[in-house]
Structures are given as C-alpha cells and as structure tokens.
Amino acid sequence: MKLSARNSLPGTIRKIDQGAVNAEVTIELSRELSVVSVITLDAVKSLQLKVGDRAYAVIKASSVMIAID
C-alpha cells in the first residue's frame, strides 16, 4: 500500500455503527486509544470491513489544531 498521507495508524476494528447512508467505524489503536471515522456504507461493503479486522486509520489534514484546558 502506497499513500501520499504520512499518518497511517494500524489498529483493530472494534465497532461499526451503520446508518442510512454512512457508517461510524471505530478503530482501536491501543487499549485506551481509538479513532472514529465516518465513511459511506458503500465503502464499508467495498472494503468488506468486519469487527475484529485489522485496519489502518489514514489521516491527511491540511491543518492540525492544538488545544489546552
């Protein structure tokens, strides 16, 4: 797999919540760290995503914000 994005985080799919058009896919990166992505149902089907599968959260952003409390 070759991508232009530099942030590719490996993990395990823990949850897929399907809506009418989109799905929220939760990827567990470590025990206490997960990332959630909203993708189309067509993408879920095309990639044949299932809970327990290994997957990558690929992040490409033109800006990253930082916040503090």
C-alpha positions in Angstrom: 0.0 0.0 0.0 1.4 3.4 -1.0 -0.2 6.6 0.1 0.6 10.3 0.0 -0.6 10.6 3.6 2.1 10.2 6.2 -0.1 9.4 9.2 -1.2 5.8 8.9 -2.1 4.3 12.3 -2.6 0.5 12.5 -5.4 -0.9 14.7 -8.3 -3.2 15.0 -11.9 -2.5 14.1 -13.9 -2.6 17.3 -17.3 -1.2 16.2 -19.2 -0.5 13.0 -22.4 1.6 13.5 -24.4 1.7 10.3 -26.8 4.5 9.5 -29.0 5.0 6.4 -26.1 6.3 4.2 -22.9 6.4 6.3 -21.3 4.2 9.0 -19.1 5.1 12.0 -16.1 2.8 12.1 -14.2 2.7 15.4 -10.5 1.5 15.2 -8.8 0.7 18.4 -5.1 1.8 18.2 -4.2 0.8 21.7 -6.0 -0.2 24.8 -7.1 3.3 25.7 -6.9 5.0 22.3 -9.4 4.8 19.5 -10.2 6.8 16.4 -13.6 7.0 14.7 -14.2 7.6 11.0 -17.4 8.3 9.2 -17.4 6.6 5.8 -20.1 5.6 3.3 -21.9 2.3 3.6 -20.6 1.6 0.1 -17.0 1.9 1.4 -17.8 -0.5 4.3 -19.1 -3.0 1.8 -16.4 -2.5 -0.8 -13.6 -2.9 1.8 -15.5 -5.8 3.4 -15.0 -4.4 6.9 -15.8 -6.5 9.9 -15.4 -6.1 13.6 -12.1 -7.7 14.6 -10.3 -7.0 11.3 -7.0 -5.2 11.2 -7.2 -1.8 9.5 -5.4 1.5 9.2 -6.7 4.9 10.2 -5.1 7.1 7.5 -5.1 10.8 8.3 -4.3 13.6 5.9 -5.1 17.1 7.0 -4.0 20.5 5.8 -4.0 21.7 9.4 -3.9 20.3 12.9 -5.2 22.3 15.8 -3.8 22.1 19.3 -5.9 22.8 22.4 -5.3 23.0 26.2 -7.5 23.1 29.2 
